[in-house]
Amino acid sequence: MTINPFKFTPPMIAALSAGLLGLPFFAVQGAAAEATSAGAEPVVAPPAADVTAEKQLELAMGFSAAFERVAAEVSPSVVNITATSTVQQRDMWTGRIMRGNQVATGSGFIISADGYILTNNHVVNNSRELEVRLSDDSRYRATVVGTDPATEVALIKIDAKGLTPAKMGDSNGARPGQWVLAIGSPYNLSQSVTAGIISAVGRSMQSEKQEALTAYDNFLQTDASVNPGNSGGPLVNLRGEVLGINTAILSRSGGSVGLGLAVPINMARAVAETIKATGSVNSGSYLGVNFGPEDQWQHATSTVPAVLGVPVAEVISGSPAERAGILAGDVIMAVDGLTTRDQLSLRTVVQRIAPGRAVPVQISREGKGVMLDVILAPLPKELAEATRPSDASTGTNNPLGVSVRELSPSAARAMNLRPGVKGVQIVELAQDSPIAGMNIEPGAVILSVNDKPTPDIEAFSMAAGAAKPARGIKIRLISPSGGDMTISIRGGR
């Protein structure tokens, strides 16, 4: 089983859409679930013997009308995104590097009347030009306001007024069994609507022994049919409220098998607000706690039950955490309504909230739930300097003609690499590099050269220095899009 972000697809590809067949009984039960979640009295199906064929049809038509209403209400907020990027390839006959355009499509949805649009990072990443097509077929050039690979969220903007923003829901209220619709552009088929249910909430790839998709590993899972091109589109409930951004599928074939993953809208909104406020998600907000062993909370005692969260080993003096009343021994379960299942997800949440904002922090203290308000502060300068990654890299003076740097944890997360992957990341390719024009871009991670592992710069320098292009060189690497590949070259430098 592999995890595939909905890599946007060339517009020339066509595909058949999957449909939804439902019986009247399911229609009644679906309406009941949605009504219950809204606080209304649930609809109860009458005994089968008392239900006439006409009544069954009436119930089914009512449920169908609910889907039609949501589709009509949300579609004006959903956009098609066309991303154009530059690719280069070496001509096999002349050896010259040929450059051309690569066009691909994805989805997004409007979040403000003045043109702000939410989508996925991988939809707009590395694009040279973005075009947004609205539901009325009007087209606009778009600019990237900011992206966050760690959560797969991107914020873009078009120069337009009077747009119809989508209604934001509360992803913390999502429950398995709730009906949802996915709207987007699978295979460039704009305004496609599919329906299903929320299959699970808080889905973690790590807990399922899968490679993590993002740093904040806490997805909504749905069986609504989603395919390549749905990336960035909304997942909405029967009230037309966005619960998540459709982001990836679990599939052996790369197509829909009823296992879709969506970034919760609460996290996406926090990222978007920080990007708008600071121009970046690297705001460096600071909570001020040191963590204990991650497995310490897993073992319940006779007096304190096990809880899911991050144990606090120490509270730093004068920090936002101390001022708010967080104590050593507390377990942080959620920040600003976003679940913090481990240290990585806690850091991801905190760093994506603008400094100075007061946020609710849910903790467990001696087995009892406590809610505290914490005013986050900017990361102290000395800590920011200590945690800043090194940008040291080699030059291109080696037989491969590539400059590399060591793979940082943040870069590994951004590429969704499985835990334990070791390699060096390409910074630059010389024009006469033997791999120039082979669709190998900066950001790719070299794992080995001639079967010699390259976990760091020193190992790479030794392996690359010993390589002889005239005898052939084999390079194993991972592309920025996540593809594991091996290339063989002969000649060149």
TIZA-72117 format. One record per residue (C-alpha): x, y, z. Coordinates in steps of 0.5 Angstrom, whole numbers, padded with zeros to 4 digits, always signed. Example, Ala and Ser with C-alpha at 12.3 -4.5 7.8 and 13.67 -1.06 7.14 Angstrom:
+0025-0009+0016/+0027-0002+0014/
This chain:
+0000+0000+0000/+0003+0007-0002/+0001+0014+0000/+0000+0018-0006/-0002+0026-0006/-0007+0027-0011/-0001+0029-0016/-0005+0034-0021/-0005+0031-0028/-0004+0033-0035/-0011+0036-0038/-0011+0031-0044/-0012+0025-0039/-0020+0023-0038/-0023+0018-0033/-0030+0016-0031/-0033+0018-0025/-0035+0014-0019/-0042+0014-0017/-0046+0013-0011/-0052+0008-0010/-0056+0009-0004/-0063+0005-0001/-0068+0009+0002/-0066+0006+0009/-0059+0009+0008/-0062+0016+0006/-0066+0016+0013/-0060+0014+0017/-0055+0019+0013/-0060+0025+0015/-0061+0022+0022/-0053+0022+0023/-0053+0029+0020/-0059+0032+0024/-0056+0029+0031/-0049+0032+0030/-0053+0039+0029/-0057+0038+0035/-0063+0037+0032/-0068+0031+0033/-0066+0025+0029/-0070+0022+0024/-0073+0015+0025/-0074+0010+0019/-0081+0008+0020/-0083+0000+0020/-0081-0003+0013/-0089-0006+0013/-0091+0001+0014/-0087+0005+0008/-0090+0005+0001/-0086+0005-0005/-0089+0012-0006/-0086+0014+0001/-0079+0011+0000/-0079+0015-0007/-0080+0021-0003/-0075+0020+0002/-0070+0018-0003/-0071+0024-0007/-0071+0028-0001/-0064+0026+0001/-0062+0027-0006/-0065+0034-0006/-0060+0035+0000/-0054+0033-0004/-0056+0038-0010/-0057+0044-0005/-0050+0043-0002/-0047+0042-0009/-0050+0048-0012/-0048+0052-0005/-0041+0050-0005/-0039+0050-0012/-0038+0057-0014/-0033+0057-0008/-0029+0051-0012/-0024+0053-0017/-0019+0049-0022/-0012+0051-0021/-0007+0050-0027/+0000+0050-0026/+0006+0051-0031/+0013+0049-0029/+0019+0049-0033/+0022+0042-0034/+0029+0041-0038/+0031+0034-0042/+0037+0032-0045/+0036+0030-0052/+0039+0023-0053/+0042+0025-0060/+0045+0032-0060/+0046+0032-0052/+0043+0039-0052/+0039+0041-0046/+0032+0042-0048/+0027+0046-0044/+0020+0046-0044/+0013+0047-0040/+0010+0042-0036/+0002+0044-0035/-0002+0040-0029/-0008+0041-0025/-0011+0041-0018/-0017+0044-0014/-0018+0050-0009/-0023+0054-0006/-0024+0061-0004/-0024+0063+0003/-0025+0071+0002/-0029+0075-0002/-0022+0079-0004/-0019+0073-0007/-0015+0069-0002/-0016+0061-0004/-0014+0055+0000/-0010+0049-0004/-0005+0044-0003/+0002+0046-0003/+0004+0040-0008/-0001+0043-0013/+0003+0050-0013/+0010+0048-0011/+0015+0049-0016/+0010+0053-0021/+0012+0058-0025/+0005+0061-0027/-0001+0059-0024/-0008+0060-0027/-0015+0060-0023/-0021+0058-0027/-0028+0060-0023/-0034+0056-0023/-0037+0061-0028/-0031+0060-0033/-0027+0066-0031/-0020+0066-0031/-0015+0070-0027/-0007+0070-0026/-0006+0067-0019/+0000+0069-0014/+0003+0064-0008/+0002+0068-0002/+0005+0062+0002/+0006+0055+0003/+0007+0050+0009/+0010+0043+0006/+0010+0041+0013/+0002+0041+0013/+0001+0041+0006/-0003+0047+0006/-0002+0053+0001/-0005+0060+0001/-0006+0063-0006/-0009+0070-0008/-0012+0072-0015/-0014+0080-0016/-0022+0079-0016/-0027+0082-0011/-0034+0080-0009/-0033+0072-0010/-0036+0067-0006/-0032+0064+0000/-0034+0057+0002/-0037+0057+0009/-0032+0054+0014/-0034+0048+0019/-0031+0045+0025/-0026+0039+0024/-0026+0038+0031/-0034+0036+0030/-0033+0031+0025/-0035+0024+0027/-0034+0017+0023/-0041+0016+0019/-0042+0023+0017/-0044+0024+0010/-0039+0029+0006/-0038+0031-0001/-0032+0032-0004/-0032+0037-0010/-0026+0039-0015/-0023+0037-0021/-0021+0030-0022/-0017+0029-0028/-0018+0036-0030/-0026+0035-0030/-0028+0041-0026/-0034+0042-0021/-0034+0034-0020/-0038+0032-0014/-0038+0026-0011/-0041+0023-0004/-0039+0019+0002/-0038+0019+0009/-0032+0020+0014/-0029+0013+0015/-0025+0016+0021/-0022+0022+0024/-0015+0023+0027/-0012+0018+0022/-0005+0017+0023/+0000+0014+0018/+0005+0013+0023/+0000+0009+0028/-0002+0005+0022/+0005+0003+0020/+0005+0007+0014/+0010+0013+0012/+0008+0020+0015/+0005+0024+0010/+0006+0031+0013/+0009+0033+0020/+0002+0034+0023/+0000+0027+0022/-0008+0027+0024/-0012+0027+0018/-0020+0026+0016/-0021+0019+0012/-0027+0019+0007/-0029+0014+0002/-0032+0019-0002/-0029+0018-0009/-0023+0022-0010/-0017+0022-0015/-0011+0026-0018/-0013+0033-0019/-0018+0033-0013/-0012+0036-0009/-0013+0042-0005/-0021+0041-0006/-0026+0042+0000/-0029+0036+0003/-0036+0039+0006/-0041+0036+0010/-0049+0036+0009/-0049+0044+0011/-0044+0046+0006/-0039+0047+0011/-0031+0045+0009/-0029+0040+0014/-0022+0039+0011/-0018+0040+0004/-0017+0033+0000/-0010+0032+0000/-0008+0024-0001/-0011+0017-0003/-0008+0011+0000/-0008+0006-0006/-0004+0001-0010/-0006+0004-0017/-0006+0011-0016/-0014+0012-0017/-0019+0012-0012/-0021+0006-0008/-0025+0009-0002/-0019+0011+0002/-0018+0019+0002/-0014+0023+0007/-0016+0030+0008/-0012+0036+0012/-0017+0038+0018/-0020+0045+0016/-0018+0047+0023/-0011+0046+0022/-0011+0049+0015/-0014+0056+0017/-0009+0056+0023/-0004+0056+0017/-0007+0061+0013/-0008+0066+0018/-0001+0066+0020/+0001+0066+0013/-0003+0072+0012/-0001+0076+0018/+0007+0074+0018/+0008+0072+0011/+0011+0066+0013/+0009+0060+0017/+0016+0060+0020/+0013+0065+0026/+0017+0061+0031/+0012+0062+0036/+0014+0059+0043/+0010+0055+0048/+0016+0054+0053/+0016+0047+0055/+0021+0041+0055/+0018+0034+0054/+0019+0027+0057/+0019+0020+0054/+0014+0020+0049/+0012+0013+0051/+0011+0015+0059/+0004+0017+0058/+0002+0010+0055/+0002+0006+0061/-0004+0007+0066/-0003+0007+0074/-0008+0005+0079/-0010+0012+0080/-0008+0016+0073/-0011+0013+0067/-0007+0013+0060/-0008+0019+0056/-0006+0021+0049/-0002+0027+0048/+0005+0030+0050/+0008+0029+0057/+0011+0035+0060/+0018+0034+0063/+0020+0041+0065/+0017+0048+0064/+0021+0054+0063/+0022+0060+0067/+0018+0066+0065/+0015+0062+0059/+0008+0063+0056/+0007+0056+0059/+0009+0058+0066/+0005+0064+0066/-0001+0060+0064/+0000+0055+0069/+0002+0049+0066/+0006+0044+0070/+0011+0039+0070/+0007+0032+0069/+0002+0035+0065/+0000+0032+0059/-0001+0037+0053/-0007+0034+0049/-0009+0039+0044/-0007+0046+0042/-0012+0051+0039/-0017+0045+0038/-0012+0041+0034/-0010+0034+0037/-0002+0034+0039/-0001+0026+0039/+0007+0027+0039/+0012+0032+0040/+0012+0033+0033/+0005+0035+0032/+0005+0039+0038/+0011+0043+0035/+0008+0044+0028/+0001+0046+0031/+0005+0052+0036/+0010+0054+0030/+0004+0055+0026/+0000+0060+0030/+0002+0067+0030/+0006+0070+0036/+0002+0074+0041/-0005+0070+0040/-0008+0067+0046/-0010+0060+0045/-0014+0054+0049/-0009+0049+0051/-0012+0042+0053/-0008+0038+0058/-0009+0032+0063/-0007+0033+0070/-0007+0027+0074/-0012+0024+0070/-0017+0030+0070/-0018+0035+0064/-0016+0042+0065/-0017+0048+0059/-0012+0053+0060/-0011+0060+0056/-0004+0061+0053/-0001+0067+0050/+0004+0065+0045/+0011+0069+0045/+0016+0069+0039/+0021+0064+0040/+0027+0067+0044/+0033+0069+0039/+0038+0065+0042/+0033+0059+0041/+0032+0061+0034/+0039+0061+0033/+0041+0054+0036/+0035+0051+0032/+0037+0054+0025/+0039+0049+0020/+0046+0049+0017/+0046+0051+0010/+0053+0049+0009/+0053+0045+0002/+0059+0043-0003/+0061+0046-0009/+0059+0043-0016/+0067+0041-0017/+0066+0033-0017/+0065+0028-0023/+0057+0029-0022/+0057+0036-0022/+0052+0037-0017/+0052+0041-0010/+0049+0038-0004/+0048+0039+0003/+0046+0034+0009/+0038+0032+0009/+0035+0036+0015/+0029+0033+0019/+0025+0039+0016/+0027+0037+0009/+0025+0030+0010/+0018+0032+0013/+0017+0036+0007/+0018+0031+0002/+0014+0026+0006/+0020+0021+0007/+0020+0015+0011/+0023+0015+0018/+0030+0013+0018/+0032+0015+0010/+0039+0018+0010/+0042+0022+0004/+0044+0029+0002/+0040+0034-0002/+0042+0037-0009/+0042+0044-0008/+0045+0046-0015/+0047+0042-0022/+0052+0045-0026/+0050+0046-0033/+0055+0041-0036/+0053+0036-0030/+0052+0029-0033/+0045+0028-0030/+0043+0035-0032/+0037+0035-0037/+0035+0028-0034/+0029+0031-0030/+0033+0031-0024/+0031+0038-0020/+0034+0041-0014/+0031+0038-0008/+0032+0031-0010/+0036+0027-0005/+0042+0022-0007/+0042+0016-0003/+0048+0012-0006/+0053+0013-0011/+0055+0006-0015/+0052+0003-0009/+0056+0006-0004/+0051+0010+0001/+0051+0017+0002/+0048+0019+0009/+0052+0025+0009/+0057+0030+0006/+0063+0026+0007/+0060+0020+0005/+0058+0023-0002/+0064+0027-0003/+0068+0020-0002/+0063+0016-0007/+0063+0022-0012/+0070+0023-0012/+0071+0016-0014/+0066+0015-0019/+0069+0015-0026/+0064+0017-0031/+0067+0014-0037/+0066+0007-0034/+0059+0009-0032/+0056+0011-0025/+0049+0009-0022/+0046+0014-0017/+0040+0012-0013/+0036+0018-0011/+0029+0020-0009/+0026+0026-0013/+0022+0032-0010/+0016+0029-0011/+0017+0023-0007/+0019+0018-0013/+0025+0013-0011/+0029+0012-0018/+0036+0009-0020/+0039+0013-0026/+0045+0010-0030/+0050+0015-0033/+0056+0014-0038/+0061+0020-0040/+0060+0027-0038/+0065+0030-0034/
